[in-house]
């Protein structure tokens, strides 16, 4: 089975979550989505277009 890799955006989000001592689950709750769906966005399985701007705003990143 092929191991998935984070997209560049996903990697940036993960690093920022670590900086803020925030979990992926915390971010998903703030977005109003599931942790599984957020994971799919970070790994490029789903585009997550409706969440990208909110993710950038919550984490204060400008990817």
mmCIF file of the N, C-alpha and C atoms, coordinates in Angstrom:
data_MODEL
# 
_entry.id   MODEL 
# 
loop_
_atom_site.group_PDB 
_atom_site.id 
_atom_site.type_symbol 
_atom_site.label_atom_id 
_atom_site.label_alt_id 
_atom_site.label_comp_id 
_atom_site.label_asym_id 
_atom_site.label_entity_id 
_atom_site.label_seq_id 
_atom_site.pdbx_PDB_ins_code 
_atom_site.Cartn_x 
_atom_site.Cartn_y 
_atom_site.Cartn_z 
_atom_site.occupancy 
_atom_site.B_iso_or_equiv 
_atom_site.pdbx_formal_charge 
_atom_site.auth_seq_id 
_atom_site.auth_comp_id 
_atom_site.auth_asym_id 
_atom_site.auth_atom_id 
_atom_site.pdbx_PDB_model_num 
ATOM 1   N N  . UNK A 1 1  ? 0.834   -1.182 0.000  1.00 0.00 ? 1  UNK A N  1 
ATOM 2   C CA . UNK A 1 1  ? 0.000   0.000  0.000  1.00 0.00 ? 1  UNK A CA 1 
ATOM 3   C C  . UNK A 1 1  ? 0.880   1.248  0.000  1.00 0.00 ? 1  UNK A C  1 
ATOM 4   N N  . UNK A 1 2  ? 0.562   2.191  -0.852 1.00 0.00 ? 2  UNK A N  1 
ATOM 5   C CA . UNK A 1 2  ? 1.355   3.400  -0.988 1.00 0.00 ? 2  UNK A CA 1 
ATOM 6   C C  . UNK A 1 2  ? 1.072   4.366  0.165  1.00 0.00 ? 2  UNK A C  1 
ATOM 7   N N  . UNK A 1 3  ? 2.131   4.851  0.773  1.00 0.00 ? 3  UNK A N  1 
ATOM 8   C CA . UNK A 1 3  ? 1.981   5.807  1.864  1.00 0.00 ? 3  UNK A CA 1 
ATOM 9   C C  . UNK A 1 3  ? 1.749   7.196  1.282  1.00 0.00 ? 3  UNK A C  1 
ATOM 10  N N  . UNK A 1 4  ? 0.729   7.859  1.774  1.00 0.00 ? 4  UNK A N  1 
ATOM 11  C CA . UNK A 1 4  ? 0.423   9.206  1.307  1.00 0.00 ? 4  UNK A CA 1 
ATOM 12  C C  . UNK A 1 4  ? 1.409   10.211 1.892  1.00 0.00 ? 4  UNK A C  1 
ATOM 13  N N  . UNK A 1 5  ? 1.615   11.287 1.167  1.00 0.00 ? 5  UNK A N  1 
ATOM 14  C CA . UNK A 1 5  ? 2.482   12.355 1.636  1.00 0.00 ? 5  UNK A CA 1 
ATOM 15  C C  . UNK A 1 5  ? 1.678   13.635 1.734  1.00 0.00 ? 5  UNK A C  1 
ATOM 16  N N  . UNK A 1 6  ? 2.024   14.447 2.711  1.00 0.00 ? 6  UNK A N  1 
ATOM 17  C CA . UNK A 1 6  ? 1.387   15.744 2.857  1.00 0.00 ? 6  UNK A CA 1 
ATOM 18  C C  . UNK A 1 6  ? 1.696   16.612 1.644  1.00 0.00 ? 6  UNK A C  1 
ATOM 19  N N  . UNK A 1 7  ? 0.737   17.418 1.252  1.00 0.00 ? 7  UNK A N  1 
ATOM 20  C CA . UNK A 1 7  ? 0.987   18.417 0.216  1.00 0.00 ? 7  UNK A CA 1 
ATOM 21  C C  . UNK A 1 7  ? 1.849   19.513 0.843  1.00 0.00 ? 7  UNK A C  1 
ATOM 22  N N  . UNK A 1 8  ? 2.446   20.383 0.042  1.00 0.00 ? 8  UNK A N  1 
ATOM 23  C CA . UNK A 1 8  ? 3.194   21.505 0.634  1.00 0.00 ? 8  UNK A CA 1 
ATOM 24  C C  . UNK A 1 8  ? 2.318   22.348 1.577  1.00 0.00 ? 8  UNK A C  1 
ATOM 25  N N  . UNK A 1 9  ? 1.063   22.558 1.189  1.00 0.00 ? 9  UNK A N  1 
ATOM 26  C CA . UNK A 1 9  ? 0.133   23.288 2.062  1.00 0.00 ? 9  UNK A CA 1 
ATOM 27  C C  . UNK A 1 9  ? -0.104  22.489 3.343  1.00 0.00 ? 9  UNK A C  1 
ATOM 28  N N  . UNK A 1 10 ? -0.305  21.191 3.219  1.00 0.00 ? 10 UNK A N  1 
ATOM 29  C CA . UNK A 1 10 ? -0.527  20.340 4.380  1.00 0.00 ? 10 UNK A CA 1 
ATOM 30  C C  . UNK A 1 10 ? 0.648   20.367 5.337  1.00 0.00 ? 10 UNK A C  1 
ATOM 31  N N  . UNK A 1 11 ? 1.847   20.356 4.800  1.00 0.00 ? 11 UNK A N  1 
ATOM 32  C CA . UNK A 1 11 ? 3.052   20.424 5.622  1.00 0.00 ? 11 UNK A CA 1 
ATOM 33  C C  . UNK A 1 11 ? 3.120   21.761 6.364  1.00 0.00 ? 11 UNK A C  1 
ATOM 34  N N  . UNK A 1 12 ? 2.783   22.835 5.673  1.00 0.00 ? 12 UNK A N  1 
ATOM 35  C CA . UNK A 1 12 ? 2.783   24.167 6.291  1.00 0.00 ? 12 UNK A CA 1 
ATOM 36  C C  . UNK A 1 12 ? 1.763   24.221 7.432  1.00 0.00 ? 12 UNK A C  1 
ATOM 37  N N  . UNK A 1 13 ? 0.583   23.647 7.193  1.00 0.00 ? 13 UNK A N  1 
ATOM 38  C CA . UNK A 1 13 ? -0.461  23.624 8.218  1.00 0.00 ? 13 UNK A CA 1 
ATOM 39  C C  . UNK A 1 13 ? -0.001  22.820 9.429  1.00 0.00 ? 13 UNK A C  1 
ATOM 40  N N  . UNK A 1 14 ? 0.557   21.641 9.196  1.00 0.00 ? 14 UNK A N  1 
ATOM 41  C CA . UNK A 1 14 ? 1.026   20.791 10.303 1.00 0.00 ? 14 UNK A CA 1 
ATOM 42  C C  . UNK A 1 14 ? 2.094   21.509 11.136 1.00 0.00 ? 14 UNK A C  1 
ATOM 43  N N  . UNK A 1 15 ? 3.030   22.169 10.465 1.00 0.00 ? 15 UNK A N  1 
ATOM 44  C CA . UNK A 1 15 ? 4.082   22.896 11.184 1.00 0.00 ? 15 UNK A CA 1 
ATOM 45  C C  . UNK A 1 15 ? 3.499   24.037 12.010 1.00 0.00 ? 15 UNK A C  1 
ATOM 46  N N  . UNK A 1 16 ? 2.530   24.735 11.435 1.00 0.00 ? 16 UNK A N  1 
ATOM 47  C CA . UNK A 1 16 ? 1.906   25.856 12.138 1.00 0.00 ? 16 UNK A CA 1 
ATOM 48  C C  . UNK A 1 16 ? 1.076   25.358 13.333 1.00 0.00 ? 16 UNK A C  1 
ATOM 49  N N  . UNK A 1 17 ? 0.408   24.237 13.161 1.00 0.00 ? 17 UNK A N  1 
ATOM 50  C CA . UNK A 1 17 ? -0.336  23.650 14.273 1.00 0.00 ? 17 UNK A CA 1 
ATOM 51  C C  . UNK A 1 17 ? 0.610   23.347 15.436 1.00 0.00 ? 17 UNK A C  1 
ATOM 52  N N  . UNK A 1 18 ? 1.776   22.814 15.117 1.00 0.00 ? 18 UNK A N  1 
ATOM 53  C CA . UNK A 1 18 ? 2.772   22.511 16.149 1.00 0.00 ? 18 UNK A CA 1 
ATOM 54  C C  . UNK A 1 18 ? 3.239   23.799 16.832 1.00 0.00 ? 18 UNK A C  1 
ATOM 55  N N  . UNK A 1 19 ? 3.470   24.850 16.039 1.00 0.00 ? 19 UNK A N  1 
ATOM 56  C CA . UNK A 1 19 ? 3.888   26.139 16.605 1.00 0.00 ? 19 UNK A CA 1 
ATOM 57  C C  . UNK A 1 19 ? 2.857   26.673 17.591 1.00 0.00 ? 19 UNK A C  1 
ATOM 58  N N  . UNK A 1 20 ? 1.590   26.472 17.275 1.00 0.00 ? 20 UNK A N  1 
ATOM 59  C CA . UNK A 1 20 ? 0.497   27.001 18.093 1.00 0.00 ? 20 UNK A CA 1 
ATOM 60  C C  . UNK A 1 20 ? 0.046   26.026 19.174 1.00 0.00 ? 20 UNK A C  1 
ATOM 61  N N  . UNK A 1 21 ? 0.694   24.866 19.238 1.00 0.00 ? 21 UNK A N  1 
ATOM 62  C CA . UNK A 1 21 ? 0.304   23.816 20.176 1.00 0.00 ? 21 UNK A CA 1 
ATOM 63  C C  . UNK A 1 21 ? -1.182  23.484 20.026 1.00 0.00 ? 21 UNK A C  1 
ATOM 64  N N  . UNK A 1 22 ? -1.609  23.361 18.771 1.00 0.00 ? 22 UNK A N  1 
ATOM 65  C CA . UNK A 1 22 ? -3.002  23.075 18.436 1.00 0.00 ? 22 UNK A CA 1 
ATOM 66  C C  . UNK A 1 22 ? -3.046  21.738 17.712 1.00 0.00 ? 22 UNK A C  1 
ATOM 67  N N  . UNK A 1 23 ? -4.071  20.969 17.955 1.00 0.00 ? 23 UNK A N  1 
ATOM 68  C CA . UNK A 1 23 ? -4.188  19.683 17.268 1.00 0.00 ? 23 UNK A CA 1 
ATOM 69  C C  . UNK A 1 23 ? -4.967  19.837 15.969 1.00 0.00 ? 23 UNK A C  1 
ATOM 70  N N  . UNK A 1 24 ? -4.828  18.853 15.126 1.00 0.00 ? 24 UNK A N  1 
ATOM 71  C CA . UNK A 1 24 ? -5.579  18.838 13.872 1.00 0.00 ? 24 UNK A CA 1 
ATOM 72  C C  . UNK A 1 24 ? -7.081  18.763 14.183 1.00 0.00 ? 24 UNK A C  1 
ATOM 73  N N  . UNK A 1 25 ? -7.408  18.061 15.239 1.00 0.00 ? 25 UNK A N  1 
ATOM 74  C CA . UNK A 1 25 ? -8.813  17.959 15.650 1.00 0.00 ? 25 UNK A CA 1 
ATOM 75  C C  . UNK A 1 25 ? -9.344  19.328 16.076 1.00 0.00 ? 25 UNK A C  1 
ATOM 76  N N  . UNK A 1 26 ? -8.530  20.094 16.806 1.00 0.00 ? 26 UNK A N  1 
ATOM 77  C CA . UNK A 1 26 ? -8.936  21.450 17.213 1.00 0.00 ? 26 UNK A CA 1 
ATOM 78  C C  . UNK A 1 26 ? -9.243  22.311 15.987 1.00 0.00 ? 26 UNK A C  1 
ATOM 79  N N  . UNK A 1 27 ? -8.369  22.234 14.997 1.00 0.00 ? 27 UNK A N  1 
ATOM 80  C CA . UNK A 1 27 ? -8.566  23.007 13.776 1.00 0.00 ? 27 UNK A CA 1 
ATOM 81  C C  . UNK A 1 27 ? -9.836  22.566 13.061 1.00 0.00 ? 27 UNK A C  1 
ATOM 82  N N  . UNK A 1 28 ? -10.043 21.275 12.962 1.00 0.00 ? 28 UNK A N  1 
ATOM 83  C CA . UNK A 1 28 ? -11.248 20.753 12.295 1.00 0.00 ? 28 UNK A CA 1 
ATOM 84  C C  . UNK A 1 28 ? -12.507 21.261 12.987 1.00 0.00 ? 28 UNK A C  1 
ATOM 85  N N  . UNK A 1 29 ? -12.498 21.288 14.316 1.00 0.00 ? 29 UNK A N  1 
ATOM 86  C CA . UNK A 1 29 ? -13.659 21.776 15.066 1.00 0.00 ? 29 UNK A CA 1 
ATOM 87  C C  . UNK A 1 29 ? -13.903 23.252 14.788 1.00 0.00 ? 29 UNK A C  1 
ATOM 88  N N  . UNK A 1 30 ? -12.836 24.048 14.721 1.00 0.00 ? 30 UNK A N  1 
ATOM 89  C CA . UNK A 1 30 ? -12.988 25.467 14.414 1.00 0.00 ? 30 UNK A CA 1 
ATOM 90  C C  . UNK A 1 30 ? -13.535 25.680 13.005 1.00 0.00 ? 30 UNK A C  1 
ATOM 91  N N  . UNK A 1 31 ? -13.179 24.780 12.099 1.00 0.00 ? 31 UNK A N  1 
ATOM 92  C CA . UNK A 1 31 ? -13.652 24.874 10.719 1.00 0.00 ? 31 UNK A CA 1 
ATOM 93  C C  . UNK A 1 31 ? -15.076 24.347 10.559 1.00 0.00 ? 31 UNK A C  1 
ATOM 94  N N  . UNK A 1 32 ? -15.514 23.538 11.513 1.00 0.00 ? 32 UNK A N  1 
ATOM 95  C CA . UNK A 1 32 ? -16.836 22.930 11.415 1.00 0.00 ? 32 UNK A CA 1 
ATOM 96  C C  . UNK A 1 32 ? -16.852 21.719 10.497 1.00 0.00 ? 32 UNK A C  1 
ATOM 97  N N  . UNK A 1 33 ? -15.740 21.015 10.444 1.00 0.00 ? 33 UNK A N  1 
ATOM 98  C CA . UNK A 1 33 ? -15.642 19.803 9.623  1.00 0.00 ? 33 UNK A CA 1 
ATOM 99  C C  . UNK A 1 33 ? -15.037 18.687 10.477 1.00 0.00 ? 33 UNK A C  1 
ATOM 100 N N  . UNK A 1 34 ? -14.931 17.520 9.891  1.00 0.00 ? 34 UNK A N  1 
ATOM 101 C CA . UNK A 1 34 ? -14.363 16.387 10.628 1.00 0.00 ? 34 UNK A CA 1 
ATOM 102 C C  . UNK A 1 34 ? -12.840 16.368 10.499 1.00 0.00 ? 34 UNK A C  1 
ATOM 103 N N  . UNK A 1 35 ? -12.224 15.713 11.454 1.00 0.00 ? 35 UNK A N  1 
ATOM 104 C CA . UNK A 1 35 ? -10.778 15.541 11.390 1.00 0.00 ? 35 UNK A CA 1 
ATOM 105 C C  . UNK A 1 35 ? -10.366 14.738 10.174 1.00 0.00 ? 35 UNK A C  1 
ATOM 106 N N  . UNK A 1 36 ? -11.193 13.769 9.804  1.00 0.00 ? 36 UNK A N  1 
ATOM 107 C CA . UNK A 1 36 ? -10.900 12.937 8.630  1.00 0.00 ? 36 UNK A CA 1 
ATOM 108 C C  . UNK A 1 36 ? -10.915 13.771 7.354  1.00 0.00 ? 36 UNK A C  1 
ATOM 109 N N  . UNK A 1 37 ? -11.886 14.670 7.233  1.00 0.00 ? 37 UNK A N  1 
ATOM 110 C CA . UNK A 1 37 ? -11.960 15.501 6.028  1.00 0.00 ? 37 UNK A CA 1 
ATOM 111 C C  . UNK A 1 37 ? -10.781 16.470 5.979  1.00 0.00 ? 37 UNK A C  1 
ATOM 112 N N  . UNK A 1 38 ? -10.438 17.050 7.118  1.00 0.00 ? 38 UNK A N  1 
ATOM 113 C CA . UNK A 1 38 ? -9.277  17.935 7.161  1.00 0.00 ? 38 UNK A CA 1 
ATOM 114 C C  . UNK A 1 38 ? -8.020  17.180 6.748  1.00 0.00 ? 38 UNK A C  1 
ATOM 115 N N  . UNK A 1 39 ? -7.878  15.959 7.201  1.00 0.00 ? 39 UNK A N  1 
ATOM 116 C CA . UNK A 1 39 ? -6.726  15.142 6.817  1.00 0.00 ? 39 UNK A CA 1 
ATOM 117 C C  . UNK A 1 39 ? -6.697  14.927 5.306  1.00 0.00 ? 39 UNK A C  1 
ATOM 118 N N  . UNK A 1 40 ? -7.852  14.679 4.720  1.00 0.00 ? 40 UNK A N  1 
ATOM 119 C CA . UNK A 1 40 ? -7.905  14.493 3.263  1.00 0.00 ? 40 UNK A CA 1 
ATOM 120 C C  . UNK A 1 40 ? -7.466  15.753 2.533  1.00 0.00 ? 40 UNK A C  1 
ATOM 121 N N  . UNK A 1 41 ? -7.789  16.922 3.083  1.00 0.00 ? 41 UNK A N  1 
ATOM 122 C CA . UNK A 1 41 ? -7.343  18.182 2.480  1.00 0.00 ? 41 UNK A CA 1 
ATOM 123 C C  . UNK A 1 41 ? -5.821  18.285 2.564  1.00 0.00 ? 41 UNK A C  1 
ATOM 124 N N  . UNK A 1 42 ? -5.271  17.983 3.735  1.00 0.00 ? 42 UNK A N  1 
ATOM 125 C CA . UNK A 1 42 ? -3.828  18.135 3.950  1.00 0.00 ? 42 UNK A CA 1 
ATOM 126 C C  . UNK A 1 42 ? -3.008  17.155 3.118  1.00 0.00 ? 42 UNK A C  1 
ATOM 127 N N  . UNK A 1 43 ? -3.597  16.008 2.796  1.00 0.00 ? 43 UNK A N  1 
ATOM 128 C CA . UNK A 1 43 ? -2.901  15.019 1.980  1.00 0.00 ? 43 UNK A CA 1 
ATOM 129 C C  . UNK A 1 43 ? -3.261  15.111 0.496  1.00 0.00 ? 43 UNK A C  1 
ATOM 130 N N  . UNK A 1 44 ? -4.097  16.061 0.129  1.00 0.00 ? 44 UNK A N  1 
ATOM 131 C CA . UNK A 1 44 ? -4.410  16.283 -1.275 1.00 0.00 ? 44 UNK A CA 1 
ATOM 132 C C  . UNK A 1 44 ? -5.443  15.349 -1.858 1.00 0.00 ? 44 UNK A C  1 
ATOM 133 N N  . UNK A 1 45 ? -6.143  14.599 -1.012 1.00 0.00 ? 45 UNK A N  1 
ATOM 134 C CA . UNK A 1 45 ? -7.197  13.705 -1.495 1.00 0.00 ? 45 UNK A CA 1 
ATOM 135 C C  . UNK A 1 45 ? -8.423  14.529 -1.889 1.00 0.00 ? 45 UNK A C  1 
ATOM 136 N N  . UNK A 1 46 ? -8.689  15.572 -1.127 1.00 0.00 ? 46 UNK A N  1 
ATOM 137 C CA . UNK A 1 46 ? -9.780  16.513 -1.404 1.00 0.00 ? 46 UNK A CA 1 
ATOM 138 C C  . UNK A 1 46 ? -9.178  17.903 -1.562 1.00 0.00 ? 46 UNK A C  1 
ATOM 139 N N  . UNK A 1 47 ? -9.808  18.731 -2.399 1.00 0.00 ? 47 UNK A N  1 
ATOM 140 C CA . UNK A 1 47 ? -9.288  20.083 -2.611 1.00 0.00 ? 47 UNK A CA 1 
ATOM 141 C C  . UNK A 1 47 ? -9.536  20.973 -1.408 1.00 0.00 ? 47 UNK A C  1 
ATOM 142 N N  . UNK A 1 48 ? -10.686 20.813 -0.767 1.00 0.00 ? 48 UNK A N  1 
ATOM 143 C CA . UNK A 1 48 ? -11.001 21.625 0.408  1.00 0.00 ? 48 UNK A CA 1 
ATOM 144 C C  . UNK A 1 48 ? -11.120 23.099 0.121  1.00 0.00 ? 48 UNK A C  1 
ATOM 145 N N  . UNK A 1 49 ? -11.481 23.438 -1.119 1.00 0.00 ? 49 UNK A N  1 
ATOM 146 C CA . UNK A 1 49 ? -11.533 24.848 -1.522 1.00 0.00 ? 49 UNK A CA 1 
ATOM 147 C C  . UNK A 1 49 ? -12.336 25.730 -0.573 1.00 0.00 ? 49 UNK A C  1 
ATOM 148 N N  . UNK A 1 50 ? -13.420 25.197 -0.026 1.00 0.00 ? 50 UNK A N  1 
ATOM 149 C CA . UNK A 1 50 ? -14.250 26.032 0.846  1.00 0.00 ? 50 UNK A CA 1 
ATOM 150 C C  . UNK A 1 50 ? -13.626 26.250 2.221  1.00 0.00 ? 50 UNK A C  1 
ATOM 151 N N  . UNK A 1 51 ? -12.559 25.523 2.551  1.00 0.00 ? 51 UNK A N  1 
ATOM 152 C CA . UNK A 1 51 ? -11.921 25.650 3.859  1.00 0.00 ? 51 UNK A CA 1 
ATOM 153 C C  . UNK A 1 51 ? -10.545 26.305 3.825  1.00 0.00 ? 51 UNK A C  1 
ATOM 154 N N  . UNK A 1 52 ? -9.934  26.382 2.679  1.00 0.00 ? 52 UNK A N  1 
ATOM 155 C CA . UNK A 1 52 ? -8.540  26.858 2.583  1.00 0.00 ? 52 UNK A CA 1 
ATOM 156 C C  . UNK A 1 52 ? -8.367  28.254 3.184  1.00 0.00 ? 52 UNK A C  1 
ATOM 157 N N  . UNK A 1 53 ? -9.218  29.191 2.801  1.00 0.00 ? 53 UNK A N  1 
ATOM 158 C CA . UNK A 1 53 ? -9.086  30.560 3.318  1.00 0.00 ? 53 UNK A CA 1 
ATOM 159 C C  . UNK A 1 53 ? -9.294  30.605 4.827  1.00 0.00 ? 53 UNK A C  1 
ATOM 160 N N  . UNK A 1 54 ? -10.243 29.830 5.332  1.00 0.00 ? 54 UNK A N  1 
ATOM 161 C CA . UNK A 1 54 ? -10.481 29.784 6.778  1.00 0.00 ? 54 UNK A CA 1 
ATOM 162 C C  . UNK A 1 54 ? -9.281  29.184 7.510  1.00 0.00 ? 54 UNK A C  1 
ATOM 163 N N  . UNK A 1 55 ? -8.691  28.152 6.939  1.00 0.00 ? 55 UNK A N  1 
ATOM 164 C CA . UNK A 1 55 ? -7.503  27.543 7.543  1.00 0.00 ? 55 UNK A CA 1 
ATOM 165 C C  . UNK A 1 55 ? -6.383  28.577 7.626  1.00 0.00 ? 55 UNK A C  1 
ATOM 166 N N  . UNK A 1 56 ? -6.162  29.287 6.538  1.00 0.00 ? 56 UNK A N  1 
ATOM 167 C CA . UNK A 1 56 ? -5.100  30.294 6.511  1.00 0.00 ? 56 UNK A CA 1 
ATOM 168 C C  . UNK A 1 56 ? -5.364  31.403 7.526  1.00 0.00 ? 56 UNK A C  1 
ATOM 169 N N  . UNK A 1 57 ? -6.626  31.797 7.670  1.00 0.00 ? 57 UNK A N  1 
ATOM 170 C CA . UNK A 1 57 ? -6.966  32.852 8.625  1.00 0.00 ? 57 UNK A CA 1 
ATOM 171 C C  . UNK A 1 57 ? -6.798  32.368 10.063 1.00 0.00 ? 57 UNK A C  1 
ATOM 172 N N  . UNK A 1 58 ? -7.306  31.189 10.376 1.00 0.00 ? 58 UNK A N  1 
ATOM 173 C CA . UNK A 1 58 ? -7.208  30.660 11.741 1.00 0.00 ? 58 UNK A CA 1 
ATOM 174 C C  . UNK A 1 58 ? -5.755  30.489 12.165 1.00 0.00 ? 58 UNK A C  1 
ATOM 175 N N  . UNK A 1 59 ? -4.936  29.987 11.244 1.00 0.00 ? 59 UNK A N  1 
ATOM 176 C CA . UNK A 1 59 ? -3.525  29.712 11.572 1.00 0.00 ? 59 UNK A CA 1 
ATOM 177 C C  . UNK A 1 59 ? -2.603  30.889 11.295 1.00 0.00 ? 59 UNK A C  1 
ATOM 178 N N  . UNK A 1 60 ? -3.169  31.968 10.723 1.00 0.00 ? 60 UNK A N  1 
ATOM 179 C CA . UNK A 1 60 ? -2.386  33.158 10.389 1.00 0.00 ? 60 UNK A CA 1 
ATOM 180 C C  . UNK A 1 60 ? -1.192  32.814 9.495  1.00 0.00 ? 60 UNK A C  1 
ATOM 181 N N  . UNK A 1 61 ? -1.514  32.115 8.404  1.00 0.00 ? 61 UNK A N  1 
ATOM 182 C CA . UNK A 1 61 ? -0.491  31.796 7.404  1.00 0.00 ? 61 UNK A CA 1 
ATOM 183 C C  . UNK A 1 61 ? -0.906  32.388 6.069  1.00 0.00 ? 61 UNK A C  1 
ATOM 184 N N  . UNK A 1 62 ? 0.054   32.637 5.222  1.00 0.00 ? 62 UNK A N  1 
ATOM 185 C CA . UNK A 1 62 ? -0.232  33.175 3.882  1.00 0.00 ? 62 UNK A CA 1 
ATOM 186 C C  . UNK A 1 62 ? 0.444   32.318 2.838  1.00 0.00 ? 62 UNK A C  1 
ATOM 187 N N  . UNK A 1 63 ? -0.004  31.091 2.752  1.00 0.00 ? 63 UNK A N  1 
ATOM 188 C CA . UNK A 1 63 ? 0.606   30.137 1.843  1.00 0.00 ? 63 UNK A CA 1 
ATOM 189 C C  . UNK A 1 63 ? 0.291   30.483 0.420  1.00 0.00 ? 63 UNK A C  1 
# 
